[in-house]
Amino acid sequence: MRLPGNLKSKSINNLTGYIMILPWLIGFFLLYLIPMISSIYYSFTNYNLLNKAEFIGFSNYKRMLFNDAAFWKSLSVTFYYVFALVPLRLIFALFIAMLLNNKMKFLGVYRAFYYIPSIVGGSVAVSIVWRQLFGNDGVIMSLLALMGIEQKVSFIGNPSTAIWTIILLGVWQFGSSMLIFLAALKQIPESLYESAMIDGANRWNKFTRITLPMLTPIIFFNLVLQTINGFKAFTESYIVTQGGPLDNTLLYTLYLYRRAFTYFDMGYSCALAWVLVGIIAVLTLLIFRSQTIWVYYETKEAGK
């Protein structure tokens, strides 16, 4: 039985499409879907990579909630890190974006210069440099000594300041948010500022009444993106402070890594991973729910 010409053409097009996306499908199943399903299963088992996985039900989750002080410590440190990092990074990114939104010479060079930290900021090499800067014999301590400020304990060795060294490293990686803000600033109609100027508005009025409301969809986008990235931060804590001192920089991902690859407690680490997924999902949902209160859209349908 022969297929009609249009159906044959459609089948050929579908087959071509599937062949074109086949590499992605193979990667999705092998690198995402199968490992994800395996991780869900192992989160209900006692598994150490050497012995056969033993199904133990919700014991890993019960242990996490009721018998693991390090879990709660890492969770509190991570929330502190994210809630301090994200607002500071967004504020700094918006400030730099507004500066670069003005006409000036070598503007492209400045944009590239400010974007570089986002490219290299999360690397191991930069984290090592950061550790040296804030270490006992680092540049920061040497400068303080030259100014007559003697400090016996380095910033990464002080329990009260160690977390801020990695927060500062995270803020320094503001380039991606800055470029998104800069693109959004270019889209604000100049006529709005001209009308405000005629009405006698000053710079602060124009910023609060025009710039911020028009940027709220982009602020919302950056907020979601940076919150998710903040909870996934790992390199900074692992390289700069190694979770110390006194676990004051023990980010959740570092604790998960330790349980998996230091103690080989793979079942428990899988449970930790899925709790993190749940936390990120809930916070993202809350941010999405809040947009009806503070995000301005030109049409009501856009915010739904």
N, C-alpha and C positions, 0 to 999 in steps of 0.2 A: 504494500500500500504506500503510495507516494504522498508526501506531505505537500500541501499548497505552498506556493512560492513564498508568501509572507511568513508562514509558520517556519519554513525551512530557514529563511533568513534570520528570523528571531532566535531560533535554536542555535544557529552558528554564532550569533552575537553573544548569546548567553554563555556558550561554551568558551568563546574567546575571553569573555569577562572573567570567568572562573579560572581559566589558565593564567590570566594576568595577575589575579590576586592570590594564586596558589602559594607563592613564597610567604606572603603575609599570613595566610591561613595555617601553613605548617608551623611558622614561628609562633603564632598565637596559641595553637594547641600544645606545642612542645614546651614553650617557655612561659606561658601564662595559665592556660586553662588546666592542664594536667597537674602542674605543680601546685596550683591553687586548691584543687580538689584533694590532692595528697596532703597538703598542709592542714586542711580542715579535718581530715581523718586522723592525722598524727596528733592533732591537738587534743584528741580524746584517748591518747595512748601513753604508755610509758615506753619511750624509745630513745636509745643512746647511740644509734648508728651501728653498733656492734652486735647487739642481740635482736631477736625478733620483737616487733612491736607488740606490746600487751595492752589490750583494750581496758581502760579504767574509767570510762564514762566521763563525768564532769569533775573528776578529782583534781585535775590540773587547775581548773577555774576556781574550785573551792580553796585549793592551796594558795592560789594567787590572792584571793580576797581576804582570807582569814589567817594565813600562816606565813606570809612573805612580807616582811617589813621593807625589804629592798624594792619590792614592786611599788609600794606606796611612795617611797622616797623618790624613785626615778620618775614616777608620775607627777609628783609635786614639782620637782625640778624642771620637768619638761613644760608643764603649764606655766611656770614662772618665766621660763626662757621664751616661750611663744608669745605670751601676753606682753612681755617687755620688748621683744624683738620686732614683732610685726608693726605696731604703731610707729616705733622709731624709724624703721626702714621706710615705711610709706611716707612719713612726714619729710624725711630727708630727701627721698626720691622726688617728691612733689616740689620741694624747695629748689633743688637743682634743676628740675625740668622747667620751672618758671624762669629761672635765670637764663637757661639756654634757649628759651622761647623768644628772647630779644634778639634783634639783628646785631651781629657783631662779626668781626673778622675771625677767620679760622674756626668757625662754628662747628664744622664737621670734625675737626681735630679734637675739639673739646668734648664732643659727644662720644667719639671713639675712646678718648682718654677716660671718661667717666664710666664707660661700659666695660672696660677691661676687667675691673674687680669681679664682675658677675661671671666672667668667663673662667678666671683662674682662682677666684676667691675660695671655692670649696675644695680645691686640690690639696693633696697631701703636702706638696712643696710649700704652699703658702701657709698652711697650718704649722709646719715646722718653723718657718720664719716668724710666725706670730708667737710661737712658744719661746723662741729666742729673744724676741723683742721684750716680752713681759717676764722673762726669767730673771733669776738672781743676778746674772752678769749681763743682762740685756741692756739695750739702749735706753729704755724708759727708766730703769733703776739708776743708770749712770747719769742721766739728765737730772733726775731728782737729787742725786748726791752733789752734782755741780751747783745746784741751787740751794744747797744746805739742808735739804730734806733727807734725813737719814731714815731708811726703812729696812729693817732686818729681814723681813719676809717679803718675797716677791708677790706680785699681784695674782699670779696663778697658784701660789702657795698659800694665799690667805683665804680662808673659807668664806669670808664676807665679800671678797672682790673677784674671786676666780670665775664665777658665773658671768660677771660683767665683761671679762676679757673675751669670752666666746660670743656673748651678745654683741659686743663691739665688732667682732669679726663678721658676724651675720649682717649687721647694719651696713658695713663696708661693701657688701655685695648687693647694692641697691640698683645697679645698672639696668636690669631688665624692667623693673617697675618704672624707672625714670623714663625709659624710651616709650613705654606705653602711655605714661602721663603726657609726655611731650607730643606724641601723636594726637592725643585727645585735645590738648590745648590748641593745636593747630586747627581743629575742627570747630572751635567756638566762633560764631560769627562776630566779626569786628564791629558790626553795626550795633550790637548790644552795648559794647563799651563806649561807643560814640554817643549813643542815646543817654547812657548813664553820666557821661562827662557833661553833656548839655544840661542835665538835671542837677549838676553840682556834686556828683558823687566823688569821694576821694578814693585812694587806692584800696583802703581797707573795705570800704563799701562795695567796690567793684569785685573784690576777691570773695567776700562773704555772700554777696547777693547774685553774682553772675558766675564767677569761676567755679566755686565749690559746688553749687547746685548742678551746673552743667557737667561737672566731673564725677558726680556721685555714681553713675553706672560703672565708670572705670575704677573708681575707688573700691566699689563692691567687687569687681572682677579681681583686682589686685589683692584685696583682703582675703578672698577665698583661696587664691593661688598661693599667697605667702603663708597663710595659716597651715595649709596642707604641707608645704615645703618645710615649715618650721617644725612640725611634728616628725618629719622624716630626717631631720638633721642628725648626722652621725660623726662625720670626719672631724669636726671642730672639737667635740668632746673627747674623741678617741685619741687624737694626736696632740692637742694642746695641753689638756689637763689629765687625760686618762681616767676621767670620772672623779678625780679627787679635787681638793682635799676633803676628807670625811664624806665622800659621795655627794658633795654639793654641786658637782657638775655632771652627775650621772644621768645623762639623758636616757630616755626610754629605749631608744634604738641601741644604745651602747649596752644597756642591761640585757636586752634581748640577745645581742651578739654574744655577750659573755655566757649566758645560759646555754647557747647553742654550741659555740666553738671553744669555750674554755672548759665548761663542765659537761659538754656533750649531752645536755638534757634537751634533746630535740623536740620531744613531745611537749614539754613545758614551754619551750621557746615558740613553738607554733601557736600555742594558746595565747601567749603574750602578743604575738603578731596579730591575731584576730581581734583581740581586745583593742589594740591600737587602731585597726581598721574601723571598729565600731565607734571609737571615740572621735575619729576624724569624720566619719559619716554623720554622727549626731551634731557635731559643731558646724559642719557644712550646712546641714539642714536648718539649724538655728539661724545661721547667717542669711540663708535664702529666705527664711520666714521673716526676718527683720527688714528686708529690703522695702517692704511696703510702707515702712515708717519713715525711712530716711533717704531712699534712693529716688531721684527725680527722673521720670521718663516723659518724653514728649507726648506719648499716647499711653493710656492706662493698660492697653493690651500688652505693651512691651514688658511690663513688670510682672506679668502673670506667668 
